[in-house]
Amino acid sequence: MVTASYIRISVVVGFLAACFCAVFSDRVQAQAFTTTRLADGFDIPVGKPDGAGYYVYRGFSPYGHLGEDWNGNGGGNTDEGDPVYSIAHGVVVFSEDYRRGWGNVVIVRHAYRETNGQIAFIDSLYGHLKVRSVRVGQQVTRGQLLGTIGCGPYRMYAAHLHFEIRKDLRVGMRRDLYPKTYTTYHHPRNFISTRRRLRLEDRLVRVPINTFQKSNPNRVLTSAVDVPEVSTQQASTVRPVVPDEIESVIQEETKPESTAPEKSRGLLDMLFKKK
């Protein structure tokens, strides 16, 4: 027979388990993994594989422009709609219309082997896209179409590709939370030029996912709130109209001698009070 105390204990245990899951859900999610092909080299993201027909209009600078802006040689919007390619094998970890000056963004996570033999990871970001051709979790190969060059949200820029390579896998779209230096970012062309051809291993490796910092709810942008003007003039107090009988009672009951308690009267009043 199930006792009432047993039921209460079961309810408490279930509640504590739910609280534990709620508190640690983000941490557990951040420990997720997938697999992807080990990169066998890296290419330029436009004019594959060497960037033919394109040039860097604005380069990388720490504390400033944290990527490279690639433009077509024709200038203006002549490169709008041109294909953008994955620089290497990898897995898509972000694909979204982020707006806020970014527009359509794709981030691909890559695994590669460094010269010291260790496997390292980077994220490549492709911003201001006109369209996105991949989804989160999709495996992509070197030179695969990711989307096309665009003008950003609401066509706020001349058409170009904004391209970044990150060392820190936590950045995502929260660049404001991390150092804008070489501790977080690679110089894109320098990174690619020294890793154009890597040893072909044709193997799958484990890659961490769900590492991006979630959006801060205290920084959500909202429309302006209209605040009414506050008058500096003193507002007049209006008393309700009451019958004369009640008004006389109010005046009588609110006299100081009627409201003050006996102990608050002056000492002389107490001494000479008539009995």
C-alpha positions as CSV (number, residue, x, y, z in Angstrom):
1,M,0.0,0.0,0.0
2,V,1.4,3.4,-1.0
3,T,1.5,5.7,2.0
4,A,1.0,9.5,2.0
5,S,4.6,10.1,3.1
6,Y,5.8,8.0,0.2
7,I,3.8,10.1,-2.3
8,R,5.2,13.3,-0.8
9,I,8.7,12.0,-1.1
10,S,8.1,11.1,-4.7
11,V,6.7,14.5,-5.5
12,V,9.7,16.2,-3.8
13,V,12.2,14.0,-5.7
14,G,10.5,14.7,-9.0
15,F,10.5,18.5,-8.3
16,L,14.2,18.5,-7.4
17,A,15.0,16.5,-10.6
18,A,13.0,19.0,-12.7
19,C,14.9,21.9,-11.1
20,F,18.2,20.2,-11.7
21,C,17.4,19.7,-15.4
22,A,16.3,23.3,-15.8
23,V,19.5,24.7,-14.2
24,F,21.9,22.5,-16.0
25,S,20.2,22.1,-19.4
26,D,22.4,24.7,-21.0
27,R,25.5,23.1,-19.6
28,V,24.5,19.6,-20.8
29,Q,23.6,21.0,-24.2
30,A,26.9,22.7,-24.5
31,Q,28.6,19.3,-24.1
32,A,27.0,17.9,-27.2
33,F,29.1,16.6,-30.1
34,T,28.7,15.6,-33.7
35,T,31.2,14.3,-36.3
36,T,32.5,15.8,-39.5
37,R,35.2,15.1,-42.1
38,L,38.7,16.3,-41.2
39,A,39.7,19.2,-43.5
40,D,42.2,18.4,-46.2
41,G,42.8,22.1,-46.9
42,F,41.2,25.5,-47.1
43,D,40.2,27.7,-50.0
44,I,39.0,31.3,-50.6
45,P,35.2,31.5,-50.1
46,V,34.6,33.3,-53.4
47,G,36.0,32.7,-56.9
48,K,36.9,29.2,-55.8
49,P,39.4,28.0,-55.1
50,D,41.8,31.0,-55.3
51,G,39.5,34.0,-55.3
52,A,39.7,34.7,-59.0
53,G,37.7,37.8,-59.9
54,Y,37.5,39.1,-56.4
55,Y,39.5,41.3,-54.1
56,V,39.5,42.3,-50.4
57,Y,38.1,45.8,-50.1
58,R,38.4,46.0,-46.3
59,G,40.8,43.7,-44.4
60,F,41.1,42.3,-40.9
61,S,42.2,44.5,-38.0
62,P,42.2,43.7,-34.3
63,Y,39.8,45.9,-32.2
64,G,38.3,47.0,-35.5
65,H,37.1,45.1,-38.5
66,L,37.2,41.5,-37.4
67,G,37.0,39.9,-40.8
68,E,37.5,40.6,-44.5
69,D,35.1,42.2,-47.0
70,W,35.3,40.4,-50.4
71,N,34.1,42.3,-53.5
72,G,33.8,41.4,-57.1
73,N,36.2,43.2,-59.5
74,G,33.3,44.8,-61.2
75,G,32.5,47.0,-58.2
76,G,29.2,48.2,-56.9
77,N,26.5,45.6,-56.8
78,T,27.9,43.6,-59.7
79,D,28.7,40.7,-57.5
80,E,25.2,40.5,-55.9
81,G,24.0,36.9,-56.2
82,D,27.4,35.4,-56.8
83,P,28.1,32.1,-55.1
84,V,29.7,31.8,-51.7
85,Y,31.5,28.5,-50.9
86,S,32.6,26.6,-47.8
87,I,36.3,27.0,-47.3
88,A,36.7,23.4,-46.2
89,H,34.9,20.3,-45.0
90,G,32.8,21.0,-41.9
91,V,29.4,21.1,-40.3
92,V,26.9,24.0,-40.3
93,V,26.4,25.3,-36.7
94,F,24.5,28.5,-37.6
95,S,22.2,29.5,-40.4
96,E,19.8,32.4,-39.8
97,D,18.6,35.8,-40.9
98,Y,20.1,37.6,-37.9
99,R,19.2,41.2,-39.1
100,R,20.8,43.8,-36.8
101,G,23.3,44.8,-39.5
102,W,24.1,41.3,-40.4
103,G,21.3,39.9,-42.5
104,N,21.7,36.2,-43.6
105,V,24.6,34.5,-41.8
106,V,26.1,31.0,-42.1
107,I,28.7,29.7,-39.7
108,V,30.6,26.4,-40.5
109,R,32.7,24.6,-37.9
110,H,35.9,22.9,-39.2
111,A,38.3,20.4,-37.8
112,Y,41.9,20.2,-39.1
113,R,45.2,18.8,-38.1
114,E,47.9,21.4,-37.0
115,T,51.6,20.9,-37.8
116,N,52.2,19.6,-34.3
117,G,49.8,16.8,-35.0
118,Q,47.0,18.1,-32.8
119,I,43.4,18.4,-34.2
120,A,42.1,22.0,-33.9
121,F,38.8,23.6,-34.6
122,I,37.8,26.9,-36.2
123,D,34.5,28.6,-37.2
124,S,34.2,30.3,-40.6
125,L,31.5,33.0,-40.8
126,Y,29.8,34.2,-44.0
127,G,27.7,37.4,-43.6
128,H,25.4,39.7,-45.5
129,L,24.2,36.8,-47.7
130,K,21.4,37.3,-50.1
131,V,20.2,33.7,-49.6
132,R,21.3,30.8,-47.5
133,S,21.6,27.3,-49.1
134,V,22.3,25.2,-46.0
135,R,20.7,24.4,-42.6
136,V,22.1,23.9,-39.1
137,G,23.5,20.4,-38.6
138,Q,24.2,19.9,-42.3
139,Q,27.5,18.4,-43.4
140,V,29.3,20.4,-46.1
141,T,32.4,19.7,-48.2
142,R,35.2,22.0,-49.4
143,G,33.9,24.2,-52.1
144,Q,30.2,23.5,-51.5
145,L,27.7,26.3,-52.1
146,L,26.5,28.0,-48.8
147,G,24.6,30.9,-50.3
148,T,25.1,34.0,-52.4
149,I,26.5,37.5,-51.9
150,G,24.1,40.1,-50.7
151,C,23.7,43.6,-49.5
152,G,22.8,42.9,-45.9
153,P,19.5,43.6,-44.2
154,Y,17.3,46.2,-46.0
155,R,20.1,46.5,-48.6
156,M,22.1,48.7,-46.3
157,Y,25.5,47.9,-47.9
158,A,26.9,47.6,-51.4
159,A,27.0,43.9,-52.2
160,H,29.9,42.1,-50.6
161,L,30.8,39.0,-48.5
162,H,31.8,39.6,-44.9
163,F,34.1,36.7,-44.0
164,E,35.6,35.8,-40.6
165,I,37.6,32.9,-39.1
166,R,37.3,32.4,-35.3
167,K,39.6,30.4,-33.0
168,D,37.1,30.7,-30.1
169,L,34.1,28.5,-30.7
170,R,31.9,30.3,-28.2
171,V,31.6,33.6,-30.2
172,G,28.6,32.9,-32.5
173,M,26.9,36.2,-33.0
174,R,28.0,37.7,-29.6
175,R,31.3,39.4,-30.7
176,D,30.8,41.9,-27.9
177,L,31.5,39.2,-25.2
178,Y,35.0,38.2,-26.4
179,P,38.4,39.9,-27.0
180,K,38.6,41.5,-30.5
181,T,42.2,40.3,-30.9
182,Y,44.2,37.4,-32.2
183,T,43.3,35.4,-29.2
184,T,39.8,35.1,-30.7
185,Y,40.3,35.5,-34.4
186,H,42.6,34.4,-37.2
187,H,43.6,36.8,-40.0
188,P,41.5,35.0,-42.7
189,R,43.9,35.1,-45.7
190,N,46.9,34.4,-43.6
191,F,45.2,31.3,-42.1
192,I,44.1,30.0,-45.5
193,S,47.4,30.7,-47.3
194,T,49.3,28.6,-44.8
195,R,46.8,25.7,-44.9
196,R,45.8,25.4,-48.6
197,R,46.8,21.8,-48.8
198,L,46.7,19.5,-45.7
199,R,47.4,15.8,-45.5
200,L,44.5,13.8,-46.8
201,E,43.2,11.5,-44.1
202,D,39.6,11.1,-45.2
203,R,38.3,10.4,-41.7
204,L,35.5,11.6,-39.4
205,V,36.4,13.4,-36.2
206,R,34.3,14.4,-33.2
207,V,33.4,18.1,-33.1
208,P,31.8,20.0,-30.2
209,I,28.5,21.8,-31.0
210,N,26.0,24.1,-29.2
211,T,28.9,26.2,-27.8
212,F,27.5,29.6,-28.7
213,Q,26.6,32.0,-25.9
214,K,22.8,32.5,-25.8
215,S,21.4,35.9,-26.3
216,N,21.2,38.1,-23.2
217,P,17.5,38.8,-22.5
218,N,18.6,42.1,-20.8
219,R,19.9,43.4,-24.1
220,V,16.9,42.6,-26.3
221,L,16.2,45.6,-28.5
222,T,12.7,47.0,-28.3
223,S,10.9,50.0,-29.9
224,A,11.1,53.3,-28.0
225,V,8.5,53.8,-25.3
226,D,6.5,57.0,-25.3
227,V,6.8,58.7,-21.9
228,P,4.0,61.2,-21.1
229,E,5.0,64.7,-20.2
230,V,4.9,65.4,-16.5
231,S,3.5,68.8,-15.5
232,T,5.4,70.9,-13.0
233,Q,2.3,72.7,-11.8
234,Q,0.9,71.7,-8.4
235,A,-2.4,69.8,-8.9
236,S,-5.3,71.0,-6.8
237,T,-6.9,68.7,-4.3
238,V,-10.7,68.3,-4.8
239,R,-12.7,67.1,-1.8
240,P,-15.9,65.2,-2.3
241,V,-19.2,66.9,-1.5
242,V,-20.6,65.5,1.8
243,P,-23.9,66.3,3.6
244,D,-23.7,69.1,6.2
245,E,-24.5,66.7,9.1
246,I,-21.5,64.6,8.2
247,E,-19.3,67.6,7.7
248,S,-20.0,68.9,11.2
249,V,-19.1,65.5,12.7
250,I,-15.8,65.5,10.7
251,Q,-14.9,68.9,12.0
252,E,-15.7,68.0,15.6
253,E,-13.8,64.7,15.5
254,T,-10.7,66.3,13.9
255,K,-10.1,69.0,16.4
256,P,-6.6,68.7,18.0
257,E,-8.0,68.5,21.5
258,S,-10.2,65.6,20.4
259,T,-7.6,63.7,18.7
260,A,-4.6,64.1,21.1
261,P,-4.3,61.3,23.6
262,E,-4.2,62.1,27.3
263,K,-0.5,61.4,27.6
264,S,0.3,63.9,24.9
265,R,-1.2,66.9,26.7
266,G,1.2,69.4,28.2
267,L,2.3,69.0,31.8
268,L,0.6,72.2,32.9
269,D,-2.6,71.1,31.4
270,M,-2.4,68.0,33.4
271,L,-1.7,69.9,36.7
272,F,-4.4,72.5,36.4
273,K,-7.0,70.3,34.8
274,K,-10.3,70.9,36.4
275,K,-11.9,67.8,37.9
